[in-house]
Amino acid sequence: MGLFKSAEERKLEREMEIRRGISNSKRQIRQLEKDEKELIKKAKRAKQLGDKFQLNFIKSNLKRTAFQRRMMERQILNIETFNQLKDQAEAHASFANSLQTVSVAISEAYGSVNLAEIQKNCESAIMKAENMSQMMDMMLEQSTESMMNMESMNADELVSDQEIDKLIEEEVVQEEAKAFEAMDKEIDEGLDEIERELGKA
């Protein structure tokens, strides 16, 4: 590998790094979602047992897990948005480079054209495009730092106690409904068996 990398190689490395970061974040979100489901099951069990201490402990962990998942989702959205801005900045820079090439070609074809003025305008356009690209990179870094700072936010701002209670209650209601359904089925099967026995008699 050469000591100096081309602009295209640096661009490719940036794209790969961004995709790798988004992929890692999505993998963490899937794991957090799995953890949430497990915690809901444990909270349901603690509620059925009437163990308030364990229930509150599990609810606290569930709130923290849900908070982390939502923060990760926000971070992915932030990165994807700034990545689009970066693509736009690179497109502007590419346009400026093309404009410079066209300007030189026109100048060579028509000697009366003010090459110095065209060159000045092109350089100004390139500088603005490059500045925009640098600003997008800086904003991407700052947004990542901002997301990390937001980790210290109170989880109550994103996940309320009522929301956690609702998740647990829904799980309990679903399980009770399944239990009643199974009981009804067992009763129906018992009645059918009795009718068959009476029929034989």
Rosetta silent file (secondary structure, phi, psi, omega in degrees, C-alpha in Angstrom):
SEQUENCE: MGLFKSAEERKLEREMEIRRGISNSKRQIRQLEKDEKELIKKAKRAKQLGDKFQLNFIKSNLKRTAFQRRMMERQILNIETFNQLKDQAEAHASFANSLQTVSVAISEAYGSVNLAEIQKNCESAIMKAENMSQMMDMMLEQSTESMMNMESMNADELVSDQEIDKLIEEEVVQEEAKAFEAMDKEIDEGLDEIERELGKA
SCORE:     score description
SCORE:     0.000 S_00000001
   1 L     0.000  134.259 -177.710    0.000    0.000    0.000 S_00000001
   2 L   -70.111  159.448 -179.142    1.394    3.396   -0.938 S_00000001
   3 L   -67.484  -39.649 -178.848    2.306    5.990    1.632 S_00000001
   4 L  -107.021  132.062 -179.063   -0.084    8.551    0.180 S_00000001
   5 L   -97.467  146.705  179.156   -3.696    7.654   -0.566 S_00000001
   6 L   -75.473  165.765  179.006   -5.673    9.112   -3.410 S_00000001
   7 H   -60.722  -36.363 -179.917   -8.813   11.160   -2.837 S_00000001
   8 H   -67.192  -38.904  178.336  -10.887    8.243   -4.123 S_00000001
   9 H   -66.207  -41.416  178.226   -9.266    5.843   -1.642 S_00000001
  10 H   -64.758  -39.324  178.492   -9.876    8.245    1.252 S_00000001
  11 H   -63.865  -42.953  179.626  -13.479    8.662    0.160 S_00000001
  12 H   -63.467  -40.229  178.732  -13.956    4.889   -0.001 S_00000001
  13 H   -64.460  -39.875  177.813  -12.473    4.474    3.477 S_00000001
  14 H   -62.902  -43.499  179.752  -14.840    7.121    4.865 S_00000001
  15 H   -62.350  -42.608 -179.935  -17.825    5.390    3.290 S_00000001
  16 H   -64.789  -39.611  179.848  -16.774    2.024    4.705 S_00000001
  17 H   -65.278  -41.447  178.389  -16.267    3.524    8.172 S_00000001
  18 H   -64.502  -45.812  179.795  -19.719    5.127    8.113 S_00000001
  19 H   -63.523  -39.284  179.248  -21.388    1.907    6.960 S_00000001
  20 H   -63.898  -40.778  179.064  -19.495   -0.081    9.582 S_00000001
  21 H   -64.407  -43.400  179.066  -20.629    2.341   12.290 S_00000001
  22 H   -65.014  -42.086  179.536  -24.275    2.157   11.208 S_00000001
  23 H   -61.950  -43.091  178.671  -24.117   -1.648   10.985 S_00000001
  24 H   -63.507  -40.849 -179.973  -22.662   -1.915   14.495 S_00000001
  25 H   -64.319  -42.276  179.415  -25.330    0.417   15.869 S_00000001
  26 H   -65.053  -36.125  177.387  -28.129   -1.613   14.252 S_00000001
  27 H   -65.556  -39.376  178.189  -26.672   -4.810   15.710 S_00000001
  28 H   -66.404  -36.762  178.258  -26.643   -3.225   19.162 S_00000001
  29 H   -63.789  -42.829  178.633  -30.260   -2.120   18.722 S_00000001
  30 H   -60.784  -40.244  179.121  -31.317   -5.695   17.891 S_00000001
  31 H   -66.769  -39.951  178.820  -29.572   -6.934   21.043 S_00000001
  32 H   -65.496  -37.956  177.094  -31.245   -4.232   23.153 S_00000001
  33 H   -63.151  -40.050  177.453  -34.646   -5.186   21.722 S_00000001
  34 H   -64.206  -41.402  178.609  -33.970   -8.801   22.694 S_00000001
  35 H   -63.804  -39.166  178.985  -32.956   -7.679   26.191 S_00000001
  36 H   -60.512  -45.499 -179.613  -36.162   -5.661   26.509 S_00000001
  37 H   -61.376  -40.685  179.326  -38.314   -8.700   25.700 S_00000001
  38 H   -66.381  -40.446  179.941  -36.478  -10.801   28.271 S_00000001
  39 H   -67.022  -36.481  177.513  -36.842   -8.104   30.925 S_00000001
  40 H   -62.669  -42.346  178.167  -40.581   -7.785   30.210 S_00000001
  41 H   -61.961  -42.410  179.804  -40.990  -11.533   30.758 S_00000001
  42 H   -66.607  -39.318  178.512  -39.084  -11.305   34.047 S_00000001
  43 H   -64.883  -39.060  177.798  -41.142   -8.302   35.161 S_00000001
  44 H   -61.642  -43.466  179.803  -44.341  -10.183   34.360 S_00000001
  45 H   -64.999  -41.415  179.326  -43.173  -13.120   36.449 S_00000001
  46 H   -65.411  -35.842  178.558  -42.217  -10.853   39.362 S_00000001
  47 H   -67.903  -40.627  178.471  -45.625   -9.184   39.205 S_00000001
  48 H   -64.408  -34.119  179.135  -47.385  -12.535   39.246 S_00000001
  49 H   -80.167  -12.288 -178.897  -45.337  -13.533   42.298 S_00000001
  50 L    75.374   21.882 -178.985  -46.125  -10.236   44.013 S_00000001
  51 L   -90.619   92.666 -175.979  -42.432   -9.456   44.443 S_00000001
  52 H   -67.545  -35.668 -178.910  -42.445   -5.636   44.365 S_00000001
  53 H   -62.638  -50.223  178.903  -38.720   -5.315   45.059 S_00000001
  54 H   -64.539  -37.179 -179.807  -37.743   -7.480   42.083 S_00000001
  55 H   -61.897  -46.493  179.830  -40.420   -5.839   39.934 S_00000001
  56 H   -65.382  -37.593  179.082  -39.060   -2.337   40.602 S_00000001
  57 H   -64.416  -44.827 -179.599  -35.491   -3.519   40.012 S_00000001
  58 H   -67.480  -40.027  178.486  -36.418   -5.106   36.677 S_00000001
  59 H   -61.421  -38.343  177.980  -38.476   -2.058   35.652 S_00000001
  60 H   -63.009  -42.957  177.995  -35.452    0.148   36.299 S_00000001
  61 H   -67.500  -37.222  179.639  -33.294   -2.058   34.057 S_00000001
  62 H   -65.052  -40.680  179.103  -36.017   -2.169   31.416 S_00000001
  63 H   -64.477  -43.161 -179.436  -36.235    1.630   31.378 S_00000001
  64 H   -65.155  -39.148  179.978  -32.471    1.974   31.021 S_00000001
  65 H   -66.605  -44.048  178.558  -32.404   -0.588   28.195 S_00000001
  66 H   -63.307  -38.118  178.177  -35.261    1.114   26.314 S_00000001
  67 H   -62.888  -45.652  179.609  -33.502    4.469   26.769 S_00000001
  68 H   -62.845  -39.925  179.780  -30.251    3.118   25.317 S_00000001
  69 H   -63.307  -43.476 -178.878  -32.095    1.615   22.337 S_00000001
  70 H   -68.639  -34.422  176.342  -33.818    4.881   21.511 S_00000001
  71 H   -64.906  -40.405  178.146  -30.559    6.789   21.841 S_00000001
  72 H   -64.831  -39.303  178.557  -28.923    4.372   19.391 S_00000001
  73 H   -63.784  -39.533  176.954  -31.826    4.828   16.967 S_00000001
  74 H   -65.538  -38.626 -178.728  -31.389    8.603   17.170 S_00000001
  75 H   -65.399  -41.479  177.903  -27.665    8.271   16.585 S_00000001
  76 H   -61.265  -44.997  179.494  -28.195    6.186   13.430 S_00000001
  77 H   -60.575  -39.656  179.873  -30.658    8.763   12.106 S_00000001
  78 H   -64.339  -46.032 -179.316  -28.164   11.521   12.854 S_00000001
  79 H   -63.781  -43.902 -179.081  -25.307    9.757   11.064 S_00000001
  80 H   -62.856  -37.973  179.852  -27.453    8.945    8.022 S_00000001
  81 H   -65.766  -46.804 -179.291  -28.582   12.578    7.761 S_00000001
  82 H   -69.120  -27.897  176.939  -25.061   13.975    7.933 S_00000001
  83 H   -66.523  -36.769  175.915  -23.881   11.351    5.458 S_00000001
  84 H   -64.875  -40.312  177.519  -26.396   12.704    2.962 S_00000001
  85 H   -63.467  -38.104  178.047  -25.067   16.218    3.546 S_00000001
  86 H   -62.844  -43.298  179.101  -21.534   14.909    2.949 S_00000001
  87 H   -60.669  -39.526  179.114  -22.624   13.369   -0.375 S_00000001
  88 H   -65.297  -41.029  179.463  -24.111   16.700   -1.418 S_00000001
  89 H   -63.826  -40.396  178.728  -20.894   18.522   -0.521 S_00000001
  90 H   -66.273  -34.815  177.384  -18.849   16.038   -2.561 S_00000001
  91 H   -65.879  -38.685  177.647  -21.216   16.521   -5.485 S_00000001
  92 H   -64.259  -41.203  179.227  -20.661   20.278   -5.285 S_00000001
  93 H   -64.238  -40.629  178.665  -16.904   19.779   -5.286 S_00000001
  94 H   -63.368  -39.812  178.103  -17.159   17.473   -8.316 S_00000001
  95 H   -62.958  -42.281 -179.358  -19.222   20.087  -10.141 S_00000001
  96 H   -63.245  -41.070  178.496  -16.636   22.770   -9.359 S_00000001
  97 H   -63.271  -42.035  178.347  -13.820   20.588  -10.717 S_00000001
  98 H   -63.935  -39.409  179.437  -15.784   19.954  -13.907 S_00000001
  99 H   -63.238  -38.656  178.772  -16.458   23.655  -14.245 S_00000001
 100 H   -63.744  -42.863  179.726  -12.776   24.382  -13.987 S_00000001
 101 H   -62.025  -43.668  179.072  -11.986   21.893  -16.755 S_00000001
 102 H   -63.836  -39.746 -179.071  -14.642   23.389  -18.998 S_00000001
 103 H   -62.114  -42.901  179.185  -13.351   26.896  -18.292 S_00000001
 104 H   -64.120  -42.137  179.868   -9.830   25.950  -19.316 S_00000001
 105 H   -62.666  -42.232  178.833  -11.115   24.289  -22.496 S_00000001
 106 H   -64.156  -41.284 -179.383  -13.140   27.372  -23.409 S_00000001
 107 H   -62.705  -38.973  179.679  -10.168   29.610  -22.728 S_00000001
 108 H   -68.800  -34.807 -178.763   -7.966   27.561  -25.022 S_00000001
 109 H   -75.655  -35.462 -179.054  -10.578   27.634  -27.785 S_00000001
 110 L  -123.024  100.803 -176.354  -11.256   31.333  -27.464 S_00000001
 111 L   -62.645  -18.833 -178.002   -8.147   33.337  -26.694 S_00000001
 112 L   -78.633  -10.554 -178.380  -10.218   36.422  -26.000 S_00000001
 113 L   -70.782  140.216  179.837  -11.741   34.864  -22.903 S_00000001
 114 L   -77.263   93.020 -177.155  -10.448   36.271  -19.626 S_00000001
 115 H   -63.378  -38.301 -177.989   -8.749   33.148  -18.271 S_00000001
 116 H   -61.825  -40.795 -179.447   -7.684   34.849  -15.066 S_00000001
 117 H   -68.218  -42.196  178.612  -11.272   35.767  -14.199 S_00000001
 118 H   -63.628  -43.683  179.152  -12.570   32.284  -14.981 S_00000001
 119 H   -60.829  -41.291  179.560   -9.785   30.717  -12.972 S_00000001
 120 H   -62.525  -44.094  179.645  -10.584   33.015  -10.055 S_00000001
 121 H   -65.507  -40.940  179.771  -14.273   32.094  -10.161 S_00000001
 122 H   -64.522  -44.121  179.818  -13.503   28.396  -10.407 S_00000001
 123 H   -62.914  -37.006  177.553  -11.084   28.522   -7.489 S_00000001
 124 H   -64.655  -41.927  179.845  -13.699   30.344   -5.438 S_00000001
 125 H   -65.423  -41.840  179.666  -16.282   27.675   -6.255 S_00000001
 126 H   -63.848  -42.721 -179.020  -13.857   24.884   -5.383 S_00000001
 127 H   -61.582  -42.766  179.367  -12.915   26.536   -2.101 S_00000001
 128 H   -64.040  -41.389  179.749  -16.569   26.851   -1.100 S_00000001
 129 H   -65.219  -42.845  179.723  -17.248   23.211   -1.988 S_00000001
 130 H   -66.829  -39.078  177.146  -14.204   21.994   -0.072 S_00000001
 131 H   -62.117  -38.904  178.853  -15.130   24.148    2.928 S_00000001
 132 H   -65.132  -40.935  178.389  -18.587   22.628    2.878 S_00000001
 133 H   -62.184  -42.759  178.651  -17.114   19.119    2.799 S_00000001
 134 H   -65.564  -38.908  178.504  -14.877   19.931    5.759 S_00000001
 135 H   -64.137  -37.982  178.544  -17.804   21.404    7.652 S_00000001
 136 H   -64.455  -40.538  177.471  -19.822   18.244    7.058 S_00000001
 137 H   -62.962  -42.579  179.603  -16.965   16.126    8.445 S_00000001
 138 H   -65.139  -41.378  179.588  -16.723   18.372   11.504 S_00000001
 139 H   -65.003  -35.549  178.184  -20.466   18.270   12.047 S_00000001
 140 H   -63.706  -43.457  178.539  -20.410   14.474   11.802 S_00000001
 141 H   -66.346  -43.462 -179.252  -17.750   14.296   14.513 S_00000001
 142 H   -65.851  -35.456  179.301  -19.530   16.829   16.703 S_00000001
 143 H   -65.952  -36.351  178.043  -22.841   15.023   16.331 S_00000001
 144 H   -64.826  -41.800  177.219  -21.234   11.815   17.547 S_00000001
 145 H   -64.154  -39.397  179.284  -19.865   13.655   20.592 S_00000001
 146 H   -62.628  -41.090  179.389  -23.277   15.198   21.193 S_00000001
 147 H   -64.548  -36.873  178.467  -24.931   11.775   21.118 S_00000001
 148 H   -67.320  -38.106  178.096  -22.380   10.506   23.635 S_00000001
 149 H   -66.603  -30.811 -179.591  -23.088   13.482   25.889 S_00000001
 150 H   -70.148  -14.318  177.873  -26.785   12.748   25.666 S_00000001
 151 H   -59.718  -26.464 -177.851  -26.116    9.377   27.298 S_00000001
 152 H   -81.221   -4.551  179.198  -26.046   11.272   30.594 S_00000001
 153 L   -62.261  154.458  177.050  -29.620   12.474   30.110 S_00000001
 154 L   -70.291  129.946 -178.606  -32.262   11.254   32.529 S_00000001
 155 H   -61.737  -24.302 -179.625  -33.963    8.180   31.091 S_00000001
 156 H   -62.218  -22.103 -178.940  -37.312    9.577   32.257 S_00000001
 157 H   -70.544  -23.666 -179.946  -37.100   12.126   29.432 S_00000001
 158 L  -111.726  -32.382 -175.437  -37.459    9.343   26.853 S_00000001
 159 L  -129.152  116.857 -177.567  -39.049    6.426   28.710 S_00000001
 160 L   -91.662  160.708  176.333  -41.763    6.984   31.338 S_00000001
 161 H   -62.276  -37.081  179.998  -42.778    4.707   34.196 S_00000001
 162 H   -62.995  -37.473  179.459  -46.259    4.488   32.688 S_00000001
 163 H   -66.157  -40.487  178.138  -44.830    3.187   29.428 S_00000001
 164 H   -65.490  -43.920  178.659  -42.871    0.474   31.238 S_00000001
 165 H   -60.618  -38.638 -179.666  -45.940   -0.522   33.283 S_00000001
 166 H   -64.773  -41.805  178.676  -47.985   -0.738   30.090 S_00000001
 167 H   -59.452  -44.866 -178.528  -45.448   -3.095   28.446 S_00000001
 168 H   -67.093  -44.166 -177.573  -45.529   -5.415   31.459 S_00000001
 169 H   -62.534  -39.605  178.388  -49.325   -5.293   31.785 S_00000001
 170 H   -62.423  -39.385  178.911  -49.810   -6.180   28.112 S_00000001
 171 H   -65.434  -40.534  179.557  -47.581   -9.209   28.528 S_00000001
 172 H   -65.002  -44.654 -179.030  -49.553  -10.353   31.593 S_00000001
 173 H   -62.402  -41.331  179.381  -52.899   -9.894   29.820 S_00000001
 174 H   -62.593  -41.639 -179.053  -51.713  -11.883   26.804 S_00000001
 175 H   -67.809  -40.118  178.888  -50.562  -14.764   28.974 S_00000001
 176 H   -64.741  -38.832  179.027  -53.830  -14.824   30.938 S_00000001
 177 H   -63.076  -40.480  178.071  -55.822  -14.819   27.700 S_00000001
 178 H   -65.007  -38.146 -179.381  -53.797  -17.806   26.456 S_00000001
 179 H   -65.281  -43.980  178.820  -54.380  -19.610   29.752 S_00000001
 180 H   -64.407  -37.979  178.748  -58.169  -19.097   29.571 S_00000001
 181 H   -63.721  -42.717  178.600  -58.188  -20.249   25.956 S_00000001
 182 H   -65.226  -37.870  179.576  -56.338  -23.426   26.869 S_00000001
 183 H   -65.834  -43.659  178.419  -58.756  -24.043   29.794 S_00000001
 184 H   -60.317  -41.431  179.876  -61.815  -23.600   27.545 S_00000001
 185 H   -63.829  -41.042  179.848  -60.343  -26.041   25.072 S_00000001
 186 H   -65.428  -39.231  178.306  -59.687  -28.589   27.815 S_00000001
 187 H   -64.889  -43.931  179.223  -63.265  -28.244   29.108 S_00000001
 188 H   -60.871  -42.050  178.806  -64.703  -28.701   25.609 S_00000001
 189 H   -64.513  -37.383  177.989  -62.617  -31.816   25.088 S_00000001
 190 H   -65.376  -40.966  178.751  -63.822  -33.182   28.439 S_00000001
 191 H   -65.909  -39.906  178.137  -67.475  -32.586   27.531 S_00000001
 192 H   -61.869  -39.713 -179.977  -66.958  -34.266   24.162 S_00000001
 193 H   -64.761  -41.144  179.238  -65.461  -37.286   25.923 S_00000001
 194 H   -63.965  -41.611  179.513  -68.399  -37.504   28.304 S_00000001
 195 H   -63.067  -38.671  178.302  -70.882  -37.347   25.418 S_00000001
 196 H   -65.075  -40.752  179.752  -69.040  -40.144   23.641 S_00000001
 197 H   -64.834  -40.306  177.655  -69.111  -42.301   26.773 S_00000001
 198 H   -65.639  -37.250  178.946  -72.851  -41.668   27.227 S_00000001
 199 H   -63.461  -38.733  178.592  -73.426  -42.525   23.615 S_00000001
 200 H   -67.157  -38.778 -178.708  -71.672  -45.865   24.071 S_00000001
 201 L   -66.697    0.000    0.000  -73.692  -46.610   27.177 S_00000001
